Amino acid sequence: MLNEVMSFSFPTMLIDEIDALVKCGAYSSKSDVLRDAFRVFMEYKPNKKIQVAAELYRTEKVSLSKASEIAGMDIESFKEMLEYRDIEIKTAVPSAKELENEMNYLK
């Protein structure tokens, strides 16, 4: 998985706190601090996890199964939430080759 470089602006005090966590050895890098902070944020804000999962699914960056996992919901509940938000549930349409392989398998 490739990493993308992002740039953020933070108040000086927050930067000093992040630097302190790295310098005291609590984290190996500023990126590790921010990854952990984001993970904790998502853990304590379940509605945000659902919003993230719905958007990743809507933009086809993750599958329905993966999105429901991100949201911390079973697939059926996640589908209901998508319908409530008027997000189309996409169904996979097999290619002609996939259908042919399936038919051969069933013979």
BAFIZA-616498 format. One record per residue (C-alpha): x, y, z; residue in one letter; residue number from 1. Coordinates in steps of 0.1 Angstrom, whole numbers, m for minus. Example, Ala and Ser with C-alpha at 12.3 -4.5 7.8 and 13.67 -1.06 7.14 Angstrom:
BEGIN
c1 123; c2 m45; c3 78; code A; pos 1 $
c1 137; c2 m11; c3 71; code S; pos 2 $
% end
This chain:
BEGIN
c1 0; c2 0; c3 0; code M; pos 1 $
c1 14; c2 34; c3 m10; code L; pos 2 $
c1 14; c2 62; c3 14; code N; pos 3 $
c1 2; c2 97; c3 4; code E; pos 4 $
c1 20; c2 127; c3 18; code V; pos 5 $
c1 m4; c2 153; c3 33; code M; pos 6 $
c1 2; c2 187; c3 48; code S; pos 7 $
c1 m16; c2 201; c3 78; code F; pos 8 $
c1 m16; c2 233; c3 98; code S; pos 9 $
c1 m16; c2 230; c3 136; code F; pos 10 $
c1 m13; c2 255; c3 164; code P; pos 11 $
c1 22; c2 258; c3 177; code T; pos 12 $
c1 13; c2 242; c3 211; code M; pos 13 $
c1 m1; c2 211; c3 194; code L; pos 14 $
c1 30; c2 208; c3 173; code I; pos 15 $
c1 51; c2 211; c3 204; code D; pos 16 $
c1 30; c2 183; c3 221; code E; pos 17 $
c1 34; c2 160; c3 191; code I; pos 18 $
c1 72; c2 167; c3 190; code D; pos 19 $
c1 74; c2 159; c3 228; code A; pos 20 $
c1 57; c2 126; c3 223; code L; pos 21 $
c1 82; c2 116; c3 196; code V; pos 22 $
c1 112; c2 130; c3 216; code K; pos 23 $
c1 103; c2 111; c3 248; code C; pos 24 $
c1 100; c2 79; c3 228; code G; pos 25 $
c1 63; c2 74; c3 231; code A; pos 26 $
c1 61; c2 73; c3 193; code Y; pos 27 $
c1 86; c2 68; c3 166; code S; pos 28 $
c1 74; c2 96; c3 143; code S; pos 29 $
c1 49; c2 125; c3 141; code K; pos 30 $
c1 30; c2 103; c3 116; code S; pos 31 $
c1 26; c2 76; c3 142; code D; pos 32 $
c1 12; c2 101; c3 166; code V; pos 33 $
c1 m14; c2 113; c3 141; code L; pos 34 $
c1 m23; c2 78; c3 130; code R; pos 35 $
c1 m29; c2 68; c3 166; code D; pos 36 $
c1 m49; c2 100; c3 173; code A; pos 37 $
c1 m71; c2 93; c3 142; code F; pos 38 $
c1 m76; c2 57; c3 153; code R; pos 39 $
c1 m87; c2 68; c3 187; code V; pos 40 $
c1 m109; c2 95; c3 173; code F; pos 41 $
c1 m127; c2 69; c3 151; code M; pos 42 $
c1 m130; c2 45; c3 180; code E; pos 43 $
c1 m148; c2 71; c3 202; code Y; pos 44 $
c1 m169; c2 86; c3 174; code K; pos 45 $
c1 m188; c2 57; c3 160; code P; pos 46 $
c1 m210; c2 81; c3 139; code N; pos 47 $
c1 m178; c2 93; c3 121; code K; pos 48 $
c1 m168; c2 57; c3 113; code K; pos 49 $
c1 m202; c2 53; c3 97; code I; pos 50 $
c1 m198; c2 85; c3 77; code Q; pos 51 $
c1 m163; c2 75; c3 65; code V; pos 52 $
c1 m175; c2 40; c3 56; code A; pos 53 $
c1 m205; c2 53; c3 37; code A; pos 54 $
c1 m184; c2 78; c3 17; code E; pos 55 $
c1 m157; c2 52; c3 9; code L; pos 56 $
c1 m184; c2 29; c3 m4; code Y; pos 57 $
c1 m203; c2 56; c3 m23; code R; pos 58 $
c1 m170; c2 66; c3 m41; code T; pos 59 $
c1 m163; c2 29; c3 m48; code E; pos 60 $
c1 m130; c2 29; c3 m28; code K; pos 61 $
c1 m141; c2 m1; c3 m8; code V; pos 62 $
c1 m166; c2 m30; c3 m11; code S; pos 63 $
c1 m199; c2 m33; c3 7; code L; pos 64 $
c1 m183; c2 m59; c3 30; code S; pos 65 $
c1 m152; c2 m37; c3 38; code K; pos 66 $
c1 m174; c2 m6; c3 43; code A; pos 67 $
c1 m196; c2 m24; c3 68; code S; pos 68 $
c1 m165; c2 m36; c3 86; code E; pos 69 $
c1 m151; c2 m1; c3 88; code I; pos 70 $
c1 m185; c2 11; c3 101; code A; pos 71 $
c1 m185; c2 m16; c3 127; code G; pos 72 $
c1 m219; c2 m28; c3 114; code M; pos 73 $
c1 m233; c2 m61; c3 100; code D; pos 74 $
c1 m239; c2 m59; c3 63; code I; pos 75 $
c1 m277; c2 m58; c3 65; code E; pos 76 $
c1 m277; c2 m29; c3 90; code S; pos 77 $
c1 m251; c2 m11; c3 68; code F; pos 78 $
c1 m273; c2 m16; c3 38; code K; pos 79 $
c1 m302; c2 m1; c3 57; code E; pos 80 $
c1 m281; c2 29; c3 66; code M; pos 81 $
c1 m271; c2 34; c3 30; code L; pos 82 $
c1 m307; c2 33; c3 19; code E; pos 83 $
c1 m316; c2 58; c3 46; code Y; pos 84 $
c1 m288; c2 81; c3 33; code R; pos 85 $
c1 m300; c2 76; c3 m3; code D; pos 86 $
c1 m267; c2 59; c3 m13; code I; pos 87 $
c1 m272; c2 34; c3 m41; code E; pos 88 $
c1 m263; c2 m2; c3 m32; code I; pos 89 $
c1 m243; c2 m15; c3 m61; code K; pos 90 $
c1 m246; c2 m51; c3 m71; code T; pos 91 $
c1 m218; c2 m68; c3 m89; code A; pos 92 $
c1 m226; c2 m77; c3 m125; code V; pos 93 $
c1 m205; c2 m106; c3 m136; code P; pos 94 $
c1 m187; c2 m105; c3 m169; code S; pos 95 $
c1 m196; c2 m129; c3 m197; code A; pos 96 $
c1 m164; c2 m148; c3 m189; code K; pos 97 $
c1 m173; c2 m151; c3 m152; code E; pos 98 $
c1 m208; c2 m164; c3 m161; code L; pos 99 $
c1 m192; c2 m189; c3 m185; code E; pos 100 $
c1 m168; c2 m201; c3 m158; code N; pos 101 $
c1 m197; c2 m204; c3 m133; code E; pos 102 $
c1 m217; c2 m225; c3 m158; code M; pos 103 $
c1 m188; c2 m248; c3 m165; code N; pos 104 $
c1 m183; c2 m252; c3 m128; code Y; pos 105 $
c1 m219; c2 m262; c3 m123; code L; pos 106 $
c1 m218; c2 m288; c3 m150; code K; pos 107 $
% end
